[in-house]
Amino acid sequence: MKTLAEHAAECEARLRAAGLSFGHGTDNARDEAAWLASFAAGIAPGDFAGRADLPADAACAARLARLTEKRIAMRMPAAYLIKEAWFAGRRFYVDRRAAVPRSHLGEWIADGLRPWLAKPPRKILDLCTGSGCIGIALAGVFPEARVTLSDVSAAALAVAEENVRRHQLAKRVRTLRCDLFDGLGGAAFDLIAANPPYVNARAMAGLPAEYLREPALALAGGEDGTDFLARILHGARRYLTGGGNLIVEAGGARGALERRFPRTPFTWLATSAADGEGAVFLLGAADLDAL
Ligand SMILES: C[S@@+](CC[C@H](N)C(=O)[O-])C[C@H]1O[C@@H](n2cnc3c(N)ncnc32)[C@H](O)[C@@H]1O
């Protein structure tokens, strides 16, 4: 009987040879194969290394072969095939109604956004929530917080609601359909987090097939990618408490954003992403007063 590692290596070779695009939870064929193999074996991806040398039974091998086939033939992100994604150490349900969770914000959430917040936030808004992953992960690290997950897409919010249910957070996490801040009423938040659409028009025109499986609404950020980012910057102050903070992923639109807001004192947080694609910025409420 082959080991799980041997099956994963075969999957990796096939993914590599197929010339797929990665970027929906992994950024290379090896990690994607380990993720699929873990799912096929019924374990979390984080447990793959510890189980890799154990034999994989025929059912596991057959599941992995089917997933590999579909991943290649359909150019479908793995997360949509297996209906789950891992974000900030937590498992989320996902389907094609919502973007695949992968924001680099997750790298900071796991550690409670240390050292950036003076105190734990009591009221949190996750704007452009999609599957709800950011707000739900924040609810996990800040157990006293009440969290609003908002999105303009009712379809995405249905996925977020499923995740609220699965994480048993209905008592303090709610969903709200809003066009960015329109519809929030007079609420004020200690922390606003957002991973808005920020792909510019040129990049949208050349997206690999995998990205076309996601809702276009989740990605398209206007001509230079800054349409939603600018609306968030202009709108956020009114919805932040005095000592509140705004944390946003701007991804590849970072340069365009800095050109559009040359006097805004962005603090750019380091992430694992190469070439600025994971660019995440933080601003305090006072930084937004000058806009
Ligand atoms: C890049 S996805 C991020 C989803 C999720 N936060 C994540 O990190 O996986 C952007 C989200 O913005 C939402 N969106 C697009 N336009 C919006 C608008 N005008 N108001 C609120 N949300 C919007 C999309 O529906 C999508 O869920």
The ligand as an SDF file (V2000), in Angstrom:
LIG
                    3D

 27 29  0  0  0  0  0  0  0  0999 V2000
  -12.2570   39.7450   -2.2180 C   0  0  0  0  0  0  0  0  0  0  0  0
  -13.8660   39.2330   -1.6850 S   0  0  0  0  0  0  0  0  0  0  0  0
  -13.4700   39.0110    0.0180 C   0  0  0  0  0  0  0  0  0  0  0  0
  -14.3650   38.0750    0.7400 C   0  0  0  0  0  0  0  0  0  0  0  0
  -13.8740   37.7470    2.1790 C   0  0  0  0  0  0  0  0  0  0  0  0
  -13.7940   38.9240    2.9880 N   0  0  0  0  0  0  0  0  0  0  0  0
  -12.5390   37.0520    2.1380 C   0  0  0  0  0  0  0  0  0  0  0  0
  -11.5340   37.6430    2.5350 O   0  0  0  0  0  0  0  0  0  0  0  0
  -12.4970   35.8940    1.7010 O   0  0  0  0  0  0  0  0  0  0  0  0
  -14.7460   40.7780   -1.7240 C   0  0  0  0  0  0  0  0  0  0  0  0
  -16.1970   40.7570   -1.2620 C   0  0  0  0  0  0  0  0  0  0  0  0
  -16.7260   42.0920   -1.4460 O   0  0  0  0  0  0  0  0  0  0  0  0
  -18.0960   42.0030   -1.7370 C   0  0  0  0  0  0  0  0  0  0  0  0
  -18.5540   43.2500   -2.3380 N   0  0  0  0  0  0  0  0  0  0  0  0
  -18.4370   43.6650   -3.6310 C   0  0  0  0  0  0  0  0  0  0  0  0
  -18.9950   44.8770   -3.7760 N   0  0  0  0  0  0  0  0  0  0  0  0
  -19.4730   45.2490   -2.5630 C   0  0  0  0  0  0  0  0  0  0  0  0
  -20.1570   46.4000   -2.0680 C   0  0  0  0  0  0  0  0  0  0  0  0
  -20.4790   47.4160   -2.8780 N   0  0  0  0  0  0  0  0  0  0  0  0
  -20.5010   46.4410   -0.7680 N   0  0  0  0  0  0  0  0  0  0  0  0
  -20.2020   45.4000    0.0580 C   0  0  0  0  0  0  0  0  0  0  0  0
  -19.5550   44.2900   -0.3420 N   0  0  0  0  0  0  0  0  0  0  0  0
  -19.1940   44.2100   -1.6370 C   0  0  0  0  0  0  0  0  0  0  0  0
  -18.1870   40.7870   -2.6510 C   0  0  0  0  0  0  0  0  0  0  0  0
  -19.4920   40.2740   -2.6810 O   0  0  0  0  0  0  0  0  0  0  0  0
  -17.1660   39.8570   -1.9950 C   0  0  0  0  0  0  0  0  0  0  0  0
  -17.8120   39.0070   -1.0710 O   0  0  0  0  0  0  0  0  0  0  0  0
  1  2  1  0
  2  3  1  0
  2 10  1  0
  3  4  1  0
  4  5  1  0
  5  6  1  0
  5  7  1  0
  7  8  2  0
  7  9  1  0
 10 11  1  0
 11 12  1  0
 11 26  1  0
 12 13  1  0
 13 14  1  0
 13 24  1  0
 14 15  1  0
 14 23  1  0
 15 16  2  0
 16 17  1  0
 17 18  1  0
 17 23  2  0
 18 19  1  0
 18 20  2  0
 20 21  1  0
 21 22  2  0
 22 23  1  0
 24 25  1  0
 24 26  1  0
 26 27  1  0
M  CHG  2   2   1   9  -1
M  END
$$$$
